[in-house]
Amino acid sequence: MKKTQLLILGIGNILWADEGFGVRCVEALNAAYQFGDDVTVLDGGTQGMYLLPYLEEASRLIVFDAVDYGMQPGEMVIAKDEEVPRFMGAKKMSLHQTGFQEVIACASLVNKLPETMILIGVQPEQLEDFGGSLRGVVKAQIPLALSIAIAQIEQWSIPYISRNAEQTESRQQELDIGRYEAERPSAEIACRVGDERFLVLPA
């Protein structure tokens, strides 16, 4: 019997603009709601294969991520079960996406995939902005992404409680996206797209 009834996973990289969507979603979810010991809320970052043990121990999976599938920026993607790997591998945005496909494949090979998997994704607007935060059209979809997740959790009859305002504020301050955005260095003193010496080939 699996130890974890539900794994709620956010993957991505908050240092590259809209790639941080998945991580920001689990931060917001953890700030607003409290779950039992058999539910794991995890910032998976760009850990790739290191996430395999968590996946193998989970009966159900909800994963948040930015999904570059050629749609309009901010457009939502809801994929279930066998659809999940297809959407997550549509286009190589970064190493973490290929890595998570491999995690799913490895869990499948040993017959330890979660019984149910749901991807809640959003089409990014900007990825090539080092140190940048979520673009407005993507950030605006976080509440909808959370409501979709909570609706699914309720459908599975998994208990949770809403944190009070003081608890939510305290947890939001731990990794405050507002502070991250406000304290970003200017483009004049911090490179945002890479070193131009390596971006331009010599003649």
N, C-alpha and C positions, 0 to 999 in steps of 0.2 A: 504494500500500500504506500502511496506517495505521501511525503511529509507535508507538502505545501498544497493547500486547496487551490490557491490562486497566486500567480506571479504577475505583478503589475510592473512592467519594465519600460523605462524610457531610454532610448539610445540616441547617440548623436554627440556633437561637440559644440559647446556653447561659445567657443572662440571663433567660430566661423558662421556668424549671422544666423540664418534660418536653420542651419543644421542643429541648432540647439533646441528645436521645438520639442522633441521627445523628452529631453532632460527637464526642460521648464515645465512640461505637463506633469511629470511625477513629483516635482517640487511643489507645484500648486495643489496637487491631489493630496500629498502628505500633509500640507499645511492646513487643508480644509477638513480632512476626514481621518478618523482613526479606525483601524481594522484589528481583527483578532490575531492571535499568534500564528494561525495557519495561513495567513495572507502576508506575502512579502512584497513590499514596495521598494523598487530598486532602481537607482541611477546606474544604468549599464554603460554609460559613456561610450567609449570606443574599444571596449574590452574583448570583443570577438569571442574566441574560443573559451576564454575564462568564464563566460556565461553558461557554458554547457551544463555544469552540475546543477545550477539553479533551474534550468529548463527541464532537466531529467527528473527533478524532484517535484515538479508542478503538475497538478491535474488540469489546470486551466491557465491560459496565458492571455493577458492584454498587453499589447506593445504599442507605444507611441513613437512616431518617427516622422521625419521629413521624407517625403516620397517624391522624387523628381520623375514624373511620368508624362511630361509635356502638356500639363493642364494649365488652367489659369492660376496665377499665384493666389494662394489662400484656399483653393478648392480642396475639399475634404475627400479622403479615400477611406472607405470601410471595407476591409477584406477579411474573409473568414477561412479558417482551416487550410485547405490546399491552395487557396488563392494567395496566402500570405507570402510565401517565397517568391512568387512571380512578381508581385508589386515591389518587394524590397530589392529585387535585382534588376529592375527595369533599366536603370542607368547607373553607372558607377559615379556616384557623387564623391565618395570617399572610401577609405579602406573598411570602415566599420560596417558598411552595408553588405559587402561581399562576405565579411567575417560572420555576420549573423546568418546569412544563407547557409554557410558552412556549419554553424551551430545547429540549425534546424536539420540539415542533412545528416549530421552525426547522430543526433538524438533519434532520428528516424531509423538509421541503420541498426541501432541496438534496441529498437522498439520501445523507446522511452519518450516519445513526443507527448506533449500535453494532449489530453483528449479533445480539447477545443482551443483554437488559437484565433485571436482577433487583433487585427492591425488597425489602429486609428491613426491615419496619416494626413499630412497636409502638403500641398504643392508649394515648394519654396519660391520666394521671389529673388533672393540674393544669397549666394553661398561664398563668393569670392570677396570677402570683406573680413580680414583678420582682426579680431577684437570687436567686431560689430555685434550688435544685438539683433533680436528678431525684428523683422520689418513689420510695420503696423498691420498689414493685411494678414500676416501669419500669426502675430501675437493675439489678434482679435479672435482667433479661432480656439484659443485655449479653453475658454469657458464651455464652448460647444463640445470640444473633445472630452472634457471631464464629464459633462452631462451624459454623453453617449456611454462612457465607461461606467458611470454610476447606474444608469438604466440597465446595463447588462449585468452588473453585479447584483442588482435587485432581482433580475430575472433568474439568476442562479440561486437566489435565496441565501446569499452570503451576507452575514450581518456586518454593519458598520455604524459608526455614530459621527455626527458632525461636531467638529471642535467649536468651542465658543470663540468669540471675537478675539479675546486676549490670547488664547492659545494659537490661533491662526496667525495673528500679527507677530507673535514671538517666533514662530517657525519660518515665516516669510523673511524675517530679518536675517536668518542664518545665511541665506544665499539670496540677497535682495537684488532682483533684476533691475530695479530702479536705480540703486546705487551703482550697479555695474554699468548701466547706460550713462549715468551722470558723470562718472569719474573716468570715462574713457579718454586717453590722451588724444590730442588733435592729430590730424593727418600730417602736419608739418613735422612733428617730432616722433611719430610712430608709424612705421610702414604698415600698410593695410592689405596690399596685394602681392607682396613678395619683393625681393631684391631685384631691381631692374637690370643689374648686371647678369642675372641668370634668366631673365625673361626675354631678353633681346639677343639673338644669335649674332656673332660677329660676322662682318661682311667677308 
